């Protein structure tokens, strides 16, 4: 018998551990923790020596993950939601617009000195846009997809989502804004895909 502790984050087993909705929630938690770390670096007892570097060490991985996460969702999750969700079209339109609202201040922050007033303004706008997006996505798109997909389907997508993130960096992805209506038009499904009914989305 294994003495390893139970998987408390994904207690239902392997399929749930790679469920795309769970992996998206994991990224959301990473975002929240990273923004909290930026808050910590503004505390009254923070030594200003080397602060710019410490801010950059928190912000740059966060900024990169925000961009990679958005592209991964657009490549893998939202096309599936358009096919399976009860409200897939409006949820996707909202999400793509939200991604643009996050990308724009992330891109803007890169133009300023880390820790400057302008940099903080851009970072805080990215944070506000991301917080809004996460709330809507968790309450609407992710919940909708769970209600309308099997665990096997979500696990298949989750493996693809994880592989995408593991094999791409922000430097090799197109992180430009997308027109939400055009995105939906390009990704709306045609005739029903039989594979959706047998646990595979490949």
N, C-alpha and C positions, 0 to 999 in steps of 0.2 A: 504494500500500500504506500502511495506517495505521501510524503510529509509536506508537500507544497501546499501553500494556502490556496483557497478557492479563488477563482477569478471573480473578484467582486465588481469589476467594471463591466464585465460581460458574463454574468453568471449562468447563462443558459447554454453555454457550450461553444464549439468551434464555429458553427454557422453564424451565430450571433456575433462572434468576435470579429468577423470580417463583413458583417452587415454594413452596407454602405451608409445607412442612416446613422449607425453607431459611429462609424469612422468620421462622418461629417460632424457629429456632436463632439467627438474627441478633438477635432481641430478647433471647434468653437471654444472648448474649454482652454485649449492652448492660447487662443487669442485673448481670452479674458485674463488669464494669468500673466501674459506678457504686458498687457496694458496696466495691470495692477503693479507689475514690476517698474514700469515707468512712473507710476504714482509714487512708489517708494523712493525713487531717485529725486523726488521733489520735496522730500521731507525736511523738517527744520534741522535735523542732525546729520544731514548728508554733507560730506566733505566735498568742497567744490573742486579740489585738485583731481584732475583726470576725469571730471564729470562728463565732458563731451564724449570721451571714448566709451565710458560706461553706458551712456545713453545710446550710442551707436551700436554697441554690442547687444543691447536689447532690441532696439528698433529694427535694425537691418534684417535679422532673421524673421522678425514678425512681418515686416513689409513684404519680404520675399514670399512667405507662406500665404499671406493674404492674396497675392497675385496667383501663385501656383494653385491654391485651393479653388479660386474662382474659375480658372481655366479647366481644372479637373472636373468641377461640377458641370461646366458647360459642355465638356466633351462626353461625360459619362452619365451623370445623374439626371440632368434636365431633359435630355432626349427621351429617357425612359419614363420620366414623370409625364411628359406630353402624351405618351401612349397609354399610360396606366391610370393617371390621376383623375379623380372626379372633376377637379378644378385646375387641371394641368396647364391650360393656356394662360389664365390670368395669373396663376402663381409663378409661371415661368417669365411672363412679361415683367412682373414686379421684381423678380430675382435678377434678371439681366440688367434692369435699370439700377437696382441696388449695387450690383457689381461695378457698374460705371461710376456710381457715386462714391464707392470706396477707392477705386483705382485712381480717380482724378486727384484727390489730396495726397495719396501715396506718391504719385508721380511728382506732385508739386513739392512735397517735403524734400525730395532729392535735390531740389534746386537751391536749398538754403543750408546755411551752416547749422549743424546739429546743435540743438539747445537754444537757438535764437528764437525770438518772439514769433517770427514768421514760420519757423519750423514747427514750433509747438502748435500754432494755429492750424497748420495743415494736418499734423498728427491727430489733434483733437477732432477735427472734422472727419478724418478717416475713422476714428474710434466711434463717433456718433453714428455715422452711416453704417458701420459694421454692426453696432449694437442693434440698430433698427432692423437690419437685414437678418441677423441671427434670430431675433424674436419672431419675426414673420415666418422665417423658414422652419423653425422648430414647431411653431403652432399650426402651420398650414401645410407647406410642401412636404416636410418629412412625415407628418402625421397622415396626410393624404396618401403618400406612397406606401406607408406601412399597412394602411387599411386595404390597399388594392394590389399588393404583391406578396408573393410567397417568400419564406425565409431563404429558399434556394436561389430565387431570383436576386434577392438583395445581397446574398453572399457572393454570387457571381459578379455582380456589379462592384461589390466591395473589393474583391481581389483585383479587378481592373483599376479601380480608383487608387488603391495602394500601390500597384505597379506603376501607374502613371506618375504618382508623386515621387516614387523612388527613382525613376529613370529620367525625370525632367527637372530642370532648374528654370528660374525666371529668365535666365539669359537665352534659353533656346525656345521660349514660348512667345506667342503673339499676345501681349497683354493690353492691346489697344481696346478702346470702347467699342461696344457692339450696339447696333440698333435692335432694341428688343423685338419689335414687330417683324423685322427681317429674320432675326434668329428663329422666332417661332415658325415663320413661314417655311424656312429652310429645313426645320427639324420636325415639323408635323408629320405623323406617320401616314403612310399610304394604306394599302390593304392590311388587315390584321396580321401580325407576325405569329405564326403558329408556335415558334420557339418560346414565346412568352408564356405559353400554357404548359410547358413541360420543364420549366425550371432553368432554362438557359436563355441568356440574352445575347449570346454571341451570334 
